[in-house]
Amino acid sequence: MKKYLLSMMGLVAMAGSAMAADLPAHYKAPPPPVIAIYDWTGFYIGGNGGWGSSRDCWGVVPVGGTVIPDGCFSASGGVIGGQLGYRWQSGQFVWGLEGQGDWANLRASHVSIVNPAFTTSAKVDGIGLMTGQIGYAWNAALLYLKGGAAVTSNRFDVLSAGVGVASSSSTRWGGTVGVGFEYGFGPNWSAGLEYDHLFMGNSNNSFSVANPLLAGALNRISQDVDMVTIRGNYRFGGPVVSKY
């Protein structure tokens, strides 16, 4: 019996040695997983909506040319529209060009200081932006600055007892700067929040009839606009690049 057990132990030892000899000399770890890196390069189109406020300061300019202040007021309301652009990413930096157009309903009025018998009214019904962008991306998150040209469509009215007695329409050009944050989700979609300030400067306006506030005078109106919008974009092209 003792010889039998010793023989079995010898066979087991030999089998173990043979199995160990069959194992590979070096163990290779599996390749690392593929990490998806978001790429902001490509054309995109989208929509936006939010709130805007136009601060308008009126002044009366008589024949002598000295401006008589007539007070300031803010015309606030909603904006909604769309944007189209192209972005290019190099490393973590992102450059872009964008055109944006919005319908607006920013309106307000106040009693004239120069002639309290009348009320002056301002309305912005359209806003356009043509801007360049520079941003910094953390994968699917993008923080960017923008700047360029701005245009507003305006209507100014003078009213007496709620009835319009004079009006003027103008398309005004100026500049804009802004900042935004955008986050990419899904294959090609992104959403973000943006703030823009428009510097529209001063402009002399002549009304449809003789200026009722002061005979023979022009109205000088300065304008600045602030916009806060929520944006959504669809980008054409591949959403990610692979990195090991």
Phi, psi and omega in degrees: 000319181296317178296326181293316180295318179297321178297317180296317180297322178295319179296318179297318179297319180294321180294320179297320179295321180293321180293320179296325180292333181281346181290147179296149183291326184230133178267127180258125179289151178295153180297151179294154180292154177281128179260129180276120179252123182289136180242122183273001183290136173138168173284148177215157177220147183193185180231162179212159177198151180173222188231147177219158178217128178248118177266118183243128176246121183263147173214147178259130182245099178287182184301326180294340175095354178279128183282128175257114182299140180234018174095160180237152173205159182251127177260114186241156178170194184268156174226146177207140182183208184213170179216155180218134182197183177221137176236151177226129183250135174227111188065234177260000179267142183231128175246153180199165172232141184211143170244135183225138176226136182225137165281142184225157174221067181256113183215149177194169179208162175204161180285132181297137175281322181293319181219092185296355176286349183237156174245134177259142185225144178226143177219134171252121181245002177200143180222135176231142178229136174231106194226158166257155182230150167220132185217173178230128186251136167249086184056249184272003178253136183226125172249129186218157171248151180218157178194154180164217184262152178224151177220141177232147174255124190231155170224129179241137183227151169243127185238151174231120182056037178082001181253132180290130179244344178203148181212159178208134176245143182210149169251118188246135178253146179199205180236166180213149169227153182200171178218146181209161174230133182225144180230130179273130177224151184068182184296314188227006186259149175213156179220152183198180179232137184221144173239136178227141173241130182251128176258104186257356173069198181253150176208136175275131181242132172255135185274174182292338175229177177304138184303114181288340180290321179203117187303133177078003184262158170261165173251124175261123184236121174263153186214135169227140183234138172243139180226137171234121185228148169263133187236149171225136183230149169244124183256133179273135181117175182293141184278334187220162168238152184270142178217133181265000000 
